[in-house]
């Protein structure tokens, strides 16, 4: 019984080796290569570095917004207490209270504008980081394509089925990690607003 299991195990191993060899041979002969962009982006050192830096910039922006948001919320709460139970006519008759409402509205508008500008800055920063990542990835990708004599390169997301041997994502990640372990991510600033 043990001998039969050993023979069956050896036969299964031989079949598996033949299948994986034939997949690799097919991939080389066909000139087709598949890449998983998401895997490359999230697994490579450069991708991880880029996402960490983007997260730090996002945290910095959120911290810049925290103090004015907290102050605005405190002012809103205080103003709501003063307005509670008053009619529109009563508020309009109180010049000091009208001034406080106008001041609050002005600060709320300024905060909304600042938040919008910072969101645009983050979006521009993120976009530039992805462009820089792709610039670092392109020569590595071309090098692997040339090494493997590839005529057709497909995205994993566009393929219904492929043999694992055709996927070159890990080879690309290894080369990218060697050549570009980090991406420079610099916060982009919006041009100064003139009034």
N, C-alpha and C positions, 0 to 999 in steps of 0.2 A: 504494500500500500504506500509506504513512504517513497519507494523507488518510483512508483507511478506518479506521485505528486511532484517529485523532483524533475521527472521528464516533462510533465505538463508545464511546470514553472519555467523550465529551460526553453521549451517550445514557445511559451507566451512571451518570454524575454526576447527570443530571436525574432518573433513576429513584430514586437514593438520596435526593436532596433531597425528592422527592415522598413517599417512604416515611417519612422522618423527620418531614416536615411533617404527614403524615397521622397518625403516631403521637402527635405533640404535640397535634394537633387532637382526636384520639380521647381522649387523656388529659384534656384540658380539658372536652370534651363529656361524658365519662362520669362525671366527678366522683370518680374513683378515684385514690388515691395509695398508693404503696408506699414503705415505709421499711426500711432495713437497719440494725437497732439495733446490731448488732456493728460495722458499718462506722462508724456515728456515734460509738460509744463508743471505738473504737481509732484513729480518724482525727482527731477533733476535738481542739482544743487543751486543752479542759477534761478530756476523757477521758485524753489522754496525761499531763497534769499530775497527775490523780488516780492513775493507775497508777504514776507515778514516786514520788509521795508514799507510796503504799501499800508500794512496794518498799523505800523508805527505812525505814519503820516496821518492816517485816519483818526487815530487816537489823539494826536496833537491837535488836529482840527476840532474834534469834539471837545477837547479841553478848552480851546479858545472860545467856543460857543457856550460853555457851561456857565461862566460867571455872568455874562450879559443875560442869558436865559433865566438864571436864578433871580437876578435883580428885576427883570421884567415880570416874572411870576410874583415876586414879593410886592411889586408896585401894583399889579393887577389885583391881588388879594386885598391890599389896603384900600385901593380905589373902590372895589366892590363893596367893602364895608361902609364906605362913605356914601355910596349911591343907593344902598339898600333902603327900600321903603320910600324913596323920593320919586316924585313924578317928574316927567320930562320938563314941565314948566318950573318946578322947584329947582331942578339942576340948572336950567338956563338962567334963572334969577341969581344964582350964586356964581359970581365972576371968578372967584378963586377956584371953585370946583370945576368950572368949565376949563380954566387954564390947566388944571391937573389932568383932565380927560384929554385935552389936546396934546399935552406933553407926553402922556402915556401912548397915545396913538402915533405920535411922531417917533418915539423910541421903538415901538412895535414895528413900524415900517422900516426903520433903519436896521433893526435886527433881522427882519425877513430878507432885506437886501444883502446884508452881510452873510447870512446863511446861504443864500443863493450864489454869491460870489465864491464862497469857500467850497460849495458843492461843485461849481465849475472848475475851480482849481484842482480839486481831487480828481475829477473826471479827466482833466488834461494830464495830470500826473500819471494816472493809471494808463491812459492811452499811450503816453510816451514810453512808459516802462514796458508795455507789451511790444511796441515797435522795436525798442532796444533788444528785448529778448529774441524777437524774430530775426533781428540783424545778427545776433550771436549764433542763432540756430542754423541759419541758412548755409554758411560755409561748411558746417559739420554735416548737415544733411547732404549737401552736394558731394562731400568727400565719401560718405557711405554709399551714395548712389554710384559714384565712379568706381569705388572698390568692388562693389557687387555687380557691376555692369548692368545696371537697372535701366530698362526702357520705359517702364510704367510705374508711377508712384501713386498710391491711393491712400485716402484717409480711412482709418478704421470705421469711422461713422458712416461712410458711404458703401461699405462692403457688407454683404449678407453673410458670407462665410469665407474664411481663409484658414489655411494651415498655420499653426504657430510658427513654423520655420520661415514663413514669409514676412512676419512682423519684425521690423528692424528697430523698433522703439528703444529697446534696451541697449543695443549697440550705439544708437545715437546718443542716448543719455550718458553712457560711459565716456564717449568722446567729448560731449559737451561739458561734462563734469571736469574733465582734464583741462580743456581749453578755456572755459568760462565758468568758474565756480560761483561768480557773483555778478549781479547786474546793478549798475549805478542807477539809483532811483532818487531823483531830486524833485522836491516839491515845486510844481509849476505855480507861478503867481499871476493873478489877473492884473492887467494894466491898471494903473491908478485912475480912479474916477475923477473927472473934473466937473465942478459945479458951475 
